Amino acid sequence: MSGRAAPCNPQEIGALFLFEKLTPEQLGRLCAEGRVERFEPGPVYTEGEPATCFYVMLEGTVVLYRRVGGDDVEVTRTSQRGVYAGSMQAYLGDRVRQVYNNSMRVTEPTRFFVLPADTFAGIMQEWFPMAVHLLEGLFFGSKSTQRAIGQRERLLALGSLSAGLTHELNNPAAAAVRATATLRERVGKMRHKLAVIAQGSYSPEVMANLIDIQERTAERVAKAPALSPLEASDREDAVTDWLDDQGIPEGWRIAPTFVQAGLDVDWLDQVKAAVDEDILPSAIGWLNYTVETELLMDEINDSTARISHLVDAAKQYSQLDRAPFRHADVHELLDSTLLMLSGKIGKRIKVVKDYDRTLPEVPAYPAELNQVWTNLIDNAVAAMNSAGGEGTLTVRTASEHDRLLVEFRDTGVGIPAEDRGRIFDPFFTTKPVGEGTGLGLDISWRIVVNKHHGSIQVESEPGDTRFRVLLPLTAVEEESA
């Protein structure tokens, strides 16, 4: 939008803090190569357009906006004379993309001193060559440092996840190894017991009965009901007494295995009725090995299923086998992240999932959203550790104003009021030295706002901190970060 031209007064622009140290000759050149324009209420320039001018406000009121999804979010509103905006990095030339990184409006008739971007760049390089070099170093050095520390942040997160995943995998893997070794021993004893039975002079009918009982026993193991500790203890006592009455040695050792498999006295009575009295001890021993074998195979199956589940969660978290951009179920992403971080969360922090499963999938970069969840959960855990190491992490999803809300709530120490406005700034951290890079929330903000066109907000007081991530339900063309 173009304003109405007005005369340029060197004394007026020389009174601004930006130009107060310039010589009369320099002020005269600014007026000669720049211009004064008066704008009526409305837009001055729009975010994303080529940055062609550098604006310095002489009088009036300006409002700066950033586009977030389908909304304009106000960043700054001021009436201070001398504030500036527009092509502030023109001196960097073609090394960066020269576009307006926000939108500017005026709310009342406002006058600006306007300098073309090329003229501003030339004057900066001619009048302040050392300052330009310093600003260039600051700009590119900050970008380089941010990338390096961002990579370090991801490596630290990866190390933490790897340690947690290794810990989680170790338990079922060790259980499977133990169960396999025990299973080998039990199968060997079962073969020996079968050989003893086979050497006896038993009719084919008796052997058929034994095989049938074995099959039905294995079926009962698969359908064993879950018993309370008191119920299991009472049933073990009854089974032990039955085995002792039949003269079965070491009934106290066999009884817990039978009870775990869902066998009771009524079942043992059926076994007794199906075989001869002289074969009963061998039959009970054989069935004991059968039950132990089935239970061990169930344990191995559970352990390997747990390992497979962890591997699937790791794949879901990393998204290595998925398209970078796709429609994703945020609940799957949240579950995989929580599982990956379960070792870091620990046993003293309770995790509550308050999901609205009716929510649709959202267009997203899933691997990058997992990075956001990781950063927010990690911060929540750190806040609760600072409050004594105990607390509750609540992860909630809901629909809010045609957007999908993901909220992380923790009962930690909270964020001081003076820090809340800076927590998304690069390199700002409230963690002790060496424990935080200050880029976790900056990375999260850029992923949510720049890449997904959503928004991220924080509300905090001691014992109740909430990070709210709002994601659009429909795809928006990606903007450049």
Order of alpha helices (4+ residues) and beta strands (2+ residues): beta-alpha-alpha-beta-beta-beta-beta-beta-beta-beta-beta-alpha-alpha-alpha-alpha-alpha-alpha-alpha-beta-alpha-alpha-beta-beta-alpha-beta-beta-alpha-beta-beta
